[in-house]
Amino acid sequence: MTGGPAWDRDGRDWPNRAHSSFPFAANMRWHVQRMGRGPVALLLHGTGAATHSWRGLLPILAKDFDSIAPDLPGHGFTATPAADGLSLPGMARRIAALLDALQARPSLIIGHSAGAAIAMRMALDGLARPDGIIAINGAMLPLAGIAGSVFSPLAKLLAGLPLVPWLVALRAEDRAVVERLLRGTGSSIDRAGVEFYTRLFSRRGHVAATLGMMAAWDLGRLERDLPSLELPLAVIIGANDRTVPAAEQRRVVARLRHAECITLPGLGHLAHEEAPDAVASAVSGLGFVRSALVRHAESSLVSEG
């Protein structure tokens, strides 16, 4: 067991591998997958995941978009930054630096779970100016009640204990443990998906970054800043999500003027992995997505003329 996933071993059959690259930005090496042509769509996965999470959705979106999916800092095959780089503002700044290095300006940002919070932080801080944000089971509010008062301090404690990532990774080598963890999200994903999660969580570097991200995560400021978000937000909710309560996601929508909900029955927290076609259909039906595609087509015609 090594510190983190290794591309020549853990990435040997990585989904969409032919579209991977390893650019340098924000003083660190990234793993990025990019495919398609059109307006730029940035895809941000959630805590503990990596680009494999978009294995089904990325090729579908690439039919209409220049689709970019990075492994978040410390996750998958992206290097781990200093501790501040695992915080919400820190990740937002580093992803903005990555986009600058790629010379990409997203028209659309799609964030799953914690990735949705990063997307919103980027927009609120002026680091990105997309036409809209799509949150798939977005974790955008602080945990309420006992969960919030217990889990955040616990994550900080665990992240500071050097043996914990090693022990978690050792346990995660048991595929059955990872299968139970994924079932607990309310989702049922394919065997390949389980294998990729098992592979990641058996590497202590990935586990350490996941714990570090959880420890550094503070959604209080994001909650306070929510009313300042002026661009459109669409929240896609898996009706069976057991990780982020639907009521919490609807609270976000209720507080914003330009927000809407789409509920997908029968899907859990990993809805985009379970049913990428259903999620892609929900995305393509959004008004601001259609407008972005039309504007891009019109600008292309002008430049060609």
C-alpha positions as a Markdown table, in Angstrom:
| # | Residue | x | y | z |
|---|---|---|---|---|
| 1 | Met | 0.0 | 0.0 | 0.0 |
| 2 | Thr | 1.5 | 3.4 | -1.1 |
| 3 | Gly | 0.7 | 6.9 | 0.0 |
| 4 | Gly | -1.6 | 7.7 | -2.8 |
| 5 | Pro | -3.0 | 6.2 | -6.0 |
| 6 | Ala | -0.4 | 5.6 | -8.7 |
| 7 | Trp | -1.4 | 6.2 | -12.3 |
| 8 | Asp | 0.6 | 3.3 | -13.7 |
| 9 | Arg | -1.1 | 0.9 | -11.3 |
| 10 | Asp | -4.4 | 2.3 | -10.0 |
| 11 | Gly | -5.1 | 4.2 | -13.2 |
| 12 | Arg | -4.3 | 1.3 | -15.6 |
| 13 | Asp | -8.0 | 0.9 | -16.6 |
| 14 | Trp | -9.3 | 4.3 | -15.4 |
| 15 | Pro | -12.5 | 5.4 | -17.1 |
| 16 | Asn | -12.0 | 7.7 | -20.0 |
| 17 | Arg | -8.2 | 7.3 | -19.5 |
| 18 | Ala | -7.4 | 8.4 | -23.1 |
| 19 | His | -8.7 | 11.9 | -22.2 |
| 20 | Ser | -6.5 | 12.3 | -19.1 |
| 21 | Ser | -3.7 | 14.8 | -18.7 |
| 22 | Phe | -1.5 | 16.1 | -15.8 |
| 23 | Pro | -1.2 | 19.8 | -16.0 |
| 24 | Phe | 0.7 | 21.9 | -13.4 |
| 25 | Ala | -1.2 | 24.8 | -11.7 |
| 26 | Ala | -1.3 | 26.4 | -8.3 |
| 27 | Asn | 2.1 | 24.9 | -7.5 |
| 28 | Met | 0.8 | 21.3 | -7.8 |
| 29 | Arg | 0.3 | 18.6 | -10.4 |
| 30 | Trp | -3.4 | 17.8 | -11.3 |
| 31 | His | -5.2 | 14.9 | -13.0 |
| 32 | Val | -7.7 | 16.3 | -15.4 |
| 33 | Gln | -10.0 | 14.7 | -18.0 |
| 34 | Arg | -11.2 | 16.8 | -20.9 |
| 35 | Met | -13.3 | 15.8 | -23.9 |
| 36 | Gly | -15.7 | 17.4 | -26.3 |
| 37 | Arg | -16.2 | 20.7 | -28.0 |
| 38 | Gly | -18.5 | 23.6 | -27.3 |
| 39 | Pro | -19.0 | 25.9 | -24.3 |
| 40 | Val | -17.0 | 24.8 | -21.3 |
| 41 | Ala | -18.6 | 22.6 | -18.6 |
| 42 | Leu | -16.6 | 22.1 | -15.4 |
| 43 | Leu | -17.4 | 19.0 | -13.4 |
| 44 | Leu | -16.5 | 18.9 | -9.7 |
| 45 | His | -16.8 | 15.6 | -7.8 |
| 46 | Gly | -17.6 | 15.2 | -4.2 |
| 47 | Thr | -15.5 | 14.4 | -1.1 |
| 48 | Gly | -13.7 | 11.1 | -1.4 |
| 49 | Ala | -14.4 | 10.6 | -5.0 |
| 50 | Ala | -12.4 | 11.3 | -8.2 |
| 51 | Thr | -12.9 | 11.6 | -12.0 |
| 52 | His | -14.2 | 8.0 | -12.1 |
| 53 | Ser | -17.4 | 9.4 | -10.6 |
| 54 | Trp | -18.1 | 11.1 | -14.0 |
| 55 | Arg | -17.3 | 8.0 | -16.1 |
| 56 | Gly | -20.8 | 7.8 | -17.6 |
| 57 | Leu | -21.9 | 11.5 | -17.6 |
| 58 | Leu | -18.7 | 13.0 | -19.0 |
| 59 | Pro | -18.9 | 11.4 | -22.5 |
| 60 | Ile | -22.6 | 12.3 | -22.7 |
| 61 | Leu | -21.9 | 16.0 | -21.9 |
| 62 | Ala | -19.0 | 16.0 | -24.3 |
| 63 | Lys | -21.4 | 15.7 | -27.2 |
| 64 | Asp | -22.3 | 19.4 | -26.6 |
| 65 | Phe | -19.7 | 20.7 | -24.2 |
| 66 | Asp | -16.0 | 21.1 | -23.8 |
| 67 | Ser | -16.2 | 19.0 | -20.6 |
| 68 | Ile | -13.5 | 19.3 | -18.0 |
| 69 | Ala | -13.3 | 17.1 | -14.9 |
| 70 | Pro | -10.4 | 17.4 | -12.5 |
| 71 | Asp | -9.5 | 15.3 | -9.5 |
| 72 | Leu | -9.9 | 17.6 | -6.6 |
| 73 | Pro | -6.8 | 18.5 | -4.6 |
| 74 | Gly | -5.5 | 15.4 | -2.7 |
| 75 | His | -8.1 | 13.2 | -4.4 |
| 76 | Gly | -7.4 | 10.5 | -7.0 |
| 77 | Phe | -4.3 | 11.4 | -9.0 |
| 78 | Thr | -4.1 | 15.1 | -8.1 |
| 79 | Ala | -1.3 | 16.1 | -5.6 |
| 80 | Thr | -2.2 | 17.1 | -2.1 |
| 81 | Pro | -1.7 | 20.8 | -1.3 |
| 82 | Ala | -0.9 | 22.4 | 2.0 |
| 83 | Ala | -3.6 | 22.2 | 4.6 |
| 84 | Asp | -5.3 | 25.4 | 3.6 |
| 85 | Gly | -5.7 | 24.0 | 0.1 |
| 86 | Leu | -8.3 | 21.5 | 1.4 |
| 87 | Ser | -10.6 | 24.1 | 2.7 |
| 88 | Leu | -13.6 | 25.4 | 0.7 |
| 89 | Pro | -12.0 | 28.7 | -0.3 |
| 90 | Gly | -8.6 | 27.1 | -0.8 |
| 91 | Met | -10.0 | 24.5 | -3.2 |
| 92 | Ala | -12.0 | 27.2 | -5.0 |
| 93 | Arg | -8.8 | 29.3 | -5.6 |
| 94 | Arg | -6.8 | 26.3 | -6.8 |
| 95 | Ile | -9.4 | 25.2 | -9.2 |
| 96 | Ala | -9.6 | 28.7 | -10.6 |
| 97 | Ala | -5.8 | 28.6 | -11.1 |
| 98 | Leu | -6.2 | 25.3 | -12.9 |
| 99 | Leu | -8.8 | 26.8 | -15.2 |
| 100 | Asp | -6.4 | 29.7 | -16.0 |
| 101 | Ala | -3.7 | 27.2 | -16.8 |
| 102 | Leu | -6.1 | 25.4 | -19.1 |
| 103 | Gln | -7.3 | 28.7 | -20.6 |
| 104 | Ala | -10.9 | 27.6 | -19.9 |
| 105 | Arg | -13.8 | 29.8 | -18.8 |
| 106 | Pro | -16.8 | 27.6 | -17.8 |
| 107 | Ser | -20.2 | 28.5 | -19.0 |
| 108 | Leu | -21.6 | 25.8 | -16.8 |
| 109 | Ile | -20.4 | 24.3 | -13.5 |
| 110 | Ile | -21.8 | 20.9 | -12.3 |
| 111 | Gly | -20.9 | 20.0 | -8.8 |
| 112 | His | -21.8 | 16.8 | -7.0 |
| 113 | Ser | -22.2 | 16.9 | -3.2 |
| 114 | Ala | -19.3 | 19.0 | -1.9 |
| 115 | Gly | -18.4 | 19.9 | -5.5 |
| 116 | Ala | -21.5 | 22.0 | -5.6 |
| 117 | Ala | -20.3 | 24.1 | -2.6 |
| 118 | Ile | -17.0 | 24.6 | -4.4 |
| 119 | Ala | -18.9 | 25.8 | -7.5 |
| 120 | Met | -20.9 | 28.3 | -5.5 |
| 121 | Arg | -17.8 | 29.5 | -3.6 |
| 122 | Met | -16.1 | 30.1 | -6.9 |
| 123 | Ala | -19.0 | 32.1 | -8.3 |
| 124 | Leu | -19.5 | 34.1 | -5.0 |
| 125 | Asp | -15.8 | 35.0 | -4.9 |
| 126 | Gly | -15.6 | 36.1 | -8.5 |
| 127 | Leu | -13.3 | 33.2 | -9.5 |
| 128 | Ala | -15.7 | 32.0 | -12.2 |
| 129 | Arg | -18.7 | 33.6 | -14.0 |
| 130 | Pro | -20.7 | 30.7 | -15.4 |
| 131 | Asp | -24.2 | 31.1 | -16.9 |
| 132 | Gly | -25.4 | 28.8 | -14.2 |
| 133 | Ile | -24.6 | 26.1 | -11.6 |
| 134 | Ile | -26.0 | 22.6 | -11.3 |
| 135 | Ala | -25.8 | 20.9 | -8.0 |
| 136 | Ile | -26.3 | 17.1 | -7.9 |
| 137 | Asn | -27.3 | 16.2 | -4.4 |
| 138 | Gly | -25.4 | 19.3 | -3.3 |
| 139 | Ala | -23.9 | 19.5 | 0.2 |
| 140 | Met | -24.3 | 23.3 | 0.5 |
| 141 | Leu | -25.4 | 23.9 | 4.1 |
| 142 | Pro | -23.7 | 23.0 | 7.5 |
| 143 | Leu | -24.8 | 19.8 | 9.2 |
| 144 | Ala | -27.6 | 20.6 | 11.5 |
| 145 | Gly | -28.1 | 19.6 | 15.2 |
| 146 | Ile | -26.0 | 16.9 | 16.8 |
| 147 | Ala | -24.4 | 15.9 | 13.6 |
| 148 | Gly | -22.9 | 19.3 | 13.0 |
| 149 | Ser | -21.6 | 19.6 | 16.6 |
| 150 | Val | -20.1 | 16.1 | 16.6 |
| 151 | Phe | -18.9 | 15.2 | 13.1 |
| 152 | Ser | -16.9 | 18.3 | 12.3 |
| 153 | Pro | -14.7 | 18.2 | 15.5 |
| 154 | Leu | -14.4 | 14.5 | 15.0 |
| 155 | Ala | -13.1 | 14.9 | 11.5 |
| 156 | Lys | -10.6 | 17.5 | 12.7 |
| 157 | Leu | -9.4 | 15.0 | 15.4 |
| 158 | Leu | -9.1 | 12.1 | 13.0 |
| 159 | Ala | -7.3 | 14.1 | 10.3 |
| 160 | Gly | -4.6 | 15.0 | 12.9 |
| 161 | Leu | -3.9 | 11.4 | 13.8 |
| 162 | Pro | -1.3 | 10.0 | 11.4 |
| 163 | Leu | -2.3 | 6.3 | 11.9 |
| 164 | Val | -6.0 | 6.9 | 11.0 |
| 165 | Pro | -5.7 | 7.1 | 7.2 |
| 166 | Trp | -3.5 | 4.0 | 7.2 |
| 167 | Leu | -6.0 | 2.1 | 9.3 |
| 168 | Val | -9.0 | 3.2 | 7.2 |
| 169 | Ala | -7.1 | 2.3 | 4.0 |
| 170 | Leu | -6.2 | -1.1 | 5.4 |
| 171 | Arg | -9.9 | -1.7 | 6.2 |
| 172 | Ala | -11.0 | -0.4 | 2.7 |
| 173 | Glu | -9.0 | -3.2 | 1.0 |
| 174 | Asp | -12.0 | -5.3 | 1.9 |
| 175 | Arg | -14.4 | -4.7 | -1.0 |
| 176 | Ala | -17.4 | -5.6 | 1.1 |
| 177 | Val | -16.7 | -2.7 | 3.4 |
| 178 | Val | -16.8 | -0.3 | 0.5 |
| 179 | Glu | -19.9 | -1.9 | -0.9 |
| 180 | Arg | -21.7 | -1.3 | 2.4 |
| 181 | Leu | -20.5 | 2.3 | 2.5 |
| 182 | Leu | -21.8 | 3.0 | -1.0 |
| 183 | Arg | -25.2 | 1.3 | -0.3 |
| 184 | Gly | -25.5 | 3.6 | 2.7 |
| 185 | Thr | -25.7 | 6.6 | 0.3 |
| 186 | Gly | -29.0 | 5.2 | -1.1 |
| 187 | Ser | -27.4 | 4.4 | -4.5 |
| 188 | Ser | -26.8 | 1.2 | -6.3 |
| 189 | Ile | -23.8 | 1.5 | -8.6 |
| 190 | Asp | -22.1 | -1.1 | -10.9 |
| 191 | Arg | -19.3 | -3.4 | -10.0 |
| 192 | Ala | -16.8 | -1.2 | -11.8 |
| 193 | Gly | -17.7 | 1.8 | -9.7 |
| 194 | Val | -17.3 | -0.2 | -6.5 |
| 195 | Glu | -13.9 | -1.4 | -7.7 |
| 196 | Phe | -12.7 | 2.2 | -8.3 |
| 197 | Tyr | -13.9 | 3.4 | -4.9 |
| 198 | Thr | -12.2 | 0.4 | -3.3 |
| 199 | Arg | -9.0 | 1.1 | -5.1 |
| 200 | Leu | -9.0 | 4.8 | -4.0 |
| 201 | Phe | -9.9 | 4.1 | -0.4 |
| 202 | Ser | -7.2 | 1.5 | 0.0 |
| 203 | Arg | -4.6 | 4.3 | -0.6 |
| 204 | Arg | -3.8 | 6.2 | 2.6 |
| 205 | Gly | -3.0 | 9.4 | 0.7 |
| 206 | His | -6.5 | 9.6 | -0.7 |
| 207 | Val | -8.0 | 8.8 | 2.6 |
| 208 | Ala | -5.9 | 11.4 | 4.4 |
| 209 | Ala | -7.0 | 14.1 | 1.9 |
| 210 | Thr | -10.6 | 13.1 | 2.3 |
| 211 | Leu | -10.4 | 13.4 | 6.1 |
| 212 | Gly | -8.4 | 16.7 | 5.7 |
| 213 | Met | -11.1 | 18.1 | 3.5 |
| 214 | Met | -13.8 | 17.1 | 5.9 |
| 215 | Ala | -11.9 | 18.7 | 8.8 |
| 216 | Ala | -11.3 | 21.9 | 6.9 |
| 217 | Trp | -14.8 | 22.2 | 5.5 |
| 218 | Asp | -16.8 | 25.2 | 6.9 |
| 219 | Leu | -20.1 | 25.9 | 5.2 |
| 220 | Gly | -21.2 | 28.6 | 7.6 |
| 221 | Arg | -19.8 | 31.4 | 5.5 |
| 222 | Leu | -21.3 | 29.9 | 2.3 |
| 223 | Glu | -24.7 | 29.8 | 4.0 |
| 224 | Arg | -24.4 | 33.5 | 5.0 |
| 225 | Asp | -23.3 | 34.4 | 1.5 |
| 226 | Leu | -26.1 | 32.5 | -0.3 |
| 227 | Pro | -28.4 | 35.5 | -0.9 |
| 228 | Ser | -25.6 | 37.1 | -2.9 |
| 229 | Leu | -25.6 | 34.4 | -5.5 |
| 230 | Glu | -27.3 | 36.0 | -8.5 |
| 231 | Leu | -26.8 | 33.4 | -11.2 |
| 232 | Pro | -29.2 | 30.5 | -11.9 |
| 233 | Leu | -28.9 | 27.4 | -9.7 |
| 234 | Ala | -30.5 | 24.1 | -10.5 |
| 235 | Val | -30.5 | 21.4 | -7.8 |
| 236 | Ile | -30.9 | 17.8 | -8.9 |
| 237 | Ile | -32.1 | 15.7 | -6.0 |
| 238 | Gly | -32.0 | 11.9 | -5.9 |
| 239 | Ala | -35.2 | 10.9 | -4.1 |
| 240 | Asn | -33.4 | 8.1 | -2.3 |
| 241 | Asp | -30.4 | 10.2 | -1.2 |
| 242 | Arg | -29.4 | 9.1 | 2.4 |
| 243 | Thr | -26.4 | 11.4 | 2.6 |
| 244 | Val | -27.7 | 14.9 | 2.0 |
| 245 | Pro | -31.4 | 15.3 | 3.0 |
| 246 | Ala | -33.7 | 16.6 | 0.3 |
| 247 | Ala | -35.1 | 19.1 | 2.7 |
| 248 | Glu | -31.7 | 20.7 | 3.2 |
| 249 | Gln | -31.3 | 21.0 | -0.6 |
| 250 | Arg | -34.7 | 22.6 | -0.9 |
| 251 | Arg | -33.8 | 25.1 | 1.8 |
| 252 | Val | -31.1 | 26.4 | -0.5 |
| 253 | Val | -33.5 | 26.7 | -3.4 |
| 254 | Ala | -36.0 | 28.5 | -1.2 |
| 255 | Arg | -33.5 | 31.2 | -0.3 |
| 256 | Leu | -32.5 | 32.1 | -3.9 |
| 257 | Arg | -34.4 | 34.0 | -6.5 |
| 258 | His | -33.0 | 32.1 | -9.5 |
| 259 | Ala | -33.1 | 28.5 | -8.3 |
| 260 | Glu | -35.1 | 25.4 | -9.1 |
| 261 | Cys | -35.3 | 21.8 | -8.0 |
| 262 | Ile | -35.5 | 18.6 | -10.2 |
| 263 | Thr | -36.2 | 15.4 | -8.3 |
| 264 | Leu | -35.1 | 12.1 | -9.9 |
| 265 | Pro | -37.1 | 9.1 | -8.4 |
| 266 | Gly | -35.4 | 5.9 | -7.5 |
| 267 | Leu | -31.8 | 7.4 | -7.3 |
| 268 | Gly | -29.6 | 8.0 | -4.4 |
| 269 | His | -26.6 | 10.3 | -3.5 |
| 270 | Leu | -24.6 | 9.0 | -6.5 |
| 271 | Ala | -27.4 | 9.6 | -9.0 |
| 272 | His | -25.0 | 10.6 | -11.8 |
| 273 | Glu | -23.2 | 7.3 | -11.5 |
| 274 | Glu | -26.4 | 5.2 | -11.3 |
| 275 | Ala | -28.2 | 6.9 | -14.2 |
| 276 | Pro | -26.0 | 9.3 | -16.2 |
| 277 | Asp | -28.6 | 9.4 | -19.0 |
| 278 | Ala | -31.3 | 10.6 | -16.6 |
| 279 | Val | -29.0 | 13.3 | -15.1 |
| 280 | Ala | -27.9 | 14.4 | -18.6 |
| 281 | Ser | -31.5 | 14.7 | -19.7 |
| 282 | Ala | -32.2 | 16.9 | -16.6 |
| 283 | Val | -29.2 | 19.1 | -17.4 |
| 284 | Ser | -30.1 | 19.5 | -21.1 |
| 285 | Gly | -33.6 | 20.6 | -20.2 |
| 286 | Leu | -32.5 | 23.6 | -18.2 |
| 287 | Gly | -33.1 | 27.0 | -19.7 |
| 288 | Phe | -29.7 | 28.4 | -18.9 |
| 289 | Val | -28.0 | 25.4 | -20.4 |
| 290 | Arg | -29.9 | 25.7 | -23.7 |
| 291 | Ser | -29.1 | 29.4 | -23.8 |
| 292 | Ala | -25.4 | 28.7 | -23.3 |
| 293 | Leu | -25.5 | 26.3 | -26.2 |
| 294 | Val | -27.3 | 28.8 | -28.5 |
| 295 | Arg | -24.9 | 31.6 | -27.7 |
| 296 | His | -21.9 | 29.4 | -28.4 |
| 297 | Ala | -23.4 | 28.3 | -31.7 |
| 298 | Glu | -24.1 | 31.9 | -32.7 |
| 299 | Ser | -20.6 | 33.1 | -31.8 |
| 300 | Ser | -19.1 | 30.2 | -33.7 |
| 301 | Leu | -21.1 | 31.2 | -36.8 |
| 302 | Val | -19.9 | 34.8 | -36.5 |
| 303 | Ser | -16.3 | 33.8 | -36.1 |
| 304 | Glu | -16.5 | 31.4 | -39.1 |
| 305 | Gly | -18.1 | 34.1 | -41.1 |
